Amino acid sequence: MAHIVVGVDGSESSMRALDWATGRAGPDDVIEAVAVWAPMIGFGSDLSPSVPDPAALDQLTRGGLETAVTVHQQRHPDRPPIIKTTVLQGHPGRALSQHAADADLLVVGRRGSGGFTGLHLGSVSTSVTHHARCPTAVVP
C-alpha cells in the first residue's frame, strides 16, 4: 500500500496532477490531496496593512480543496477515491515537502495558480523537486 500525496491548488495543472496520480494508483493505495495557504498582507485604500483572518483563509482553502476533489471524482468515478484531504499553512513548496517526507510519492503540477505564466516550472514544483525527501513527480 503506497501513500501518494498530491498538491492541489485548484489550478488546471494541479487537477492534471491529481488525475495522473489517481490514474496510476493501485486499489489499496492511499491518496492524499493537500492544499496549502500562506498568510498574506494586503493594503487598503489608505495604504495601511490589512491581514486577513487566518481562520477564514483556512476555511477558504479547505472549501477550494473539497471542490477540486469533488470535480475530480465526478470526472473519474472509476478511479481510486481520494482517501484523505489535508490543509496546511506555510510556504506551499516547503509545507508539501515536509508533509510528504514519509510518503511514497509526492505529485505536483508543473504550474500552479501563480502569475508568472512564462516559467517552465512554477515556484512550488521547483521547490519540491529540490527539497522533497521522497520520490516526486511533476506532471506537465
N, C-alpha and C positions, 0 to 999 in steps of 0.2 A: 504494500500500500504506500503510494507516494503522496507527499504533501506538496501541492503546487500553489504558489502564491502569485496572484495576478494583480498588478497595479491598474486601478480603474479610476479615471477622472471624468468619464462621460464623453470624452472625445471619440471620434470615429477610430482613431488609432488605438485607443485603449479597448474599444469594442472588438477590433480585429485581434488584439492580443487575447482577449477573453475567448473569442471564437477559436483561435488557434490552440489555446490551452485545453479547452474542453473537447476539441476535436481529436486530441492526442491522448487524453486521459483514459485510464482504464476504469472499469466499473467500480473498483474498490478504492480508487484514488480520492484524496481529499482536496477539493478545490476551494481556495480561499480568495475571495475578491476583497482587495484592500484599497481604500481611498485615504488620502492624507490631506489635511488642511494646515495652513500655516497662518499664524497671527499676522494681521495686516494693519497698517496705519494709513488712514485716508485723511484728506484735508478738505475742510468745508469752505464755504464761500469767504469766510474771514481768515482763511489760511491757518486756522488753529487745528492741531492734530485731533483726529477722531479715531478711537479704537473700537471696532465692532465687538459686540458681546461674544466671548468665546463659546458660550453655550449655543448661541444662535448659529455661529459658524459650524459647530459640530453637527447640529441638527440639519442644517442645510446640506452639508457634505453627506451625512447619513441618508437623507432623502434622495440625493442625486445617485448615490451608490445603489440604493434599493431600486430606483427607477432603471438604472443601467442593467442590473441583474434581471429584472422582470422583462425588459425588452429582449435581452439575450435569450432567456428561457422561452419566450414566445417565438423567437426566430428559429430556435433549435430545440424543440421539445424532445427529440430523440437523444440528445447528449446528456452526459452525466450532470446532475444538478450541482449548483453552487452550494457547497455544504455549509460554508461559513462566510459571513461578511464582517469586516473589521474596519473601523475608522480610527486613524491615528492623527496626532498633532505633531507638527515639526516640518523640517525641510523634506519634501517628498522623496528625493533620492536617498538621503541618509536614513529616513524613517523606514522606507521599504527595505533597504539593505540590512538594517539592524533587525527588523521584524522577521525577515526571511533567512536569518543566519542558519537556522537548523532545518530549513525547508529542503526538499529535493530539487526544486526548480523555482526560479523567480522569472516571471514573464511580464514584459512591459511593451508598450507600443513604441514605435520609432519616434513619433512626435506626439506631444500631448496638446493641451489647450493653451500653451504659451503663445506669445505674439510674434515670435521670430520664425516665420514660416519658411524662410530660405535655408535654414540649417538642415544638414543631413540627419543629425541626431538632435533630439531635444535635450534639455539640461538634465532631466530625470533619467533618461536612458543612458546618457553619458555617465552620470554619477553612478548608477547601479553597475554598469559594466566595469567601472574602476574599483568599486568598493564592496560589492556583494561577496559574501563568503560561501555562496552556493552557486551551482550552475545557473546561468542566466541566458534567457532568450529575448532578443529584441526583434519584434515582429514588424516587418515593413508595412 
